[in-house]
Amino acid sequence: MPMESHDPHPIRVYDVESGTRLRNGRLFANMAPGTSDGIRCDQDGNVWSAAGWGGAEFNGVRVFAPDGTLIGKIHLPEPCANLCFGGARKNRLFMAASQSLYAVYVGTQGAQAP
């Protein structure tokens, strides 16, 4: 279960025990020099994180494999505060930035609740 921290750099991951307890907290990804805000997962277990506040080159979205390896970036001209998958096929990524809303079709679908 990925979780963000309000410390500006890490995304931490935890094991969920009995559906009610978090255990074994560890670093998943380091977002330095910026910070992570909204986080979503896709159907393949990749973690999509809104990113910003680390300089213009950091603004946008970072995509991490299930092991925490950075596998993709979407650059935006302003910090991204949150994101979600939507559209009829859940393959459109909506990104809420500082002053704008962006959308792009992606090659995966957002994870769906069981």
C-alpha positions, 0 to 999 in steps of 0.5 A: 500500500503506497502512502505519501508523507508530508515530509517533502521527499519520500513515498513510503510503502507498507504491508497491510495486515488483517486489512486494518494494520500497517506494518513493515514501513519502508522507502518506496521512492524518493521524490527529491528535490520536490514533493509528491501529492496525489498518488494512484495505481494502474492495473499493472501495479505501477504507482503514478505520483503527482509531482512538483515544487522542486523546480520547473523540470520536476513539475508533472507526474512520475511513474514508478514500477512496483519495486520503486524504479522510476519508469516514466515522467509526464512534464507539465508547465506547473506543479501537479497537485493530484491525478486520477484515471478516468474515461470510458476505458479508465485509460485517460489520466487527468492531472490537476495542476496549480492553475490548470487541468490536463488530460492525456491518454495512457497505455494502461488503465487505472486500477479498479476496486475489487 
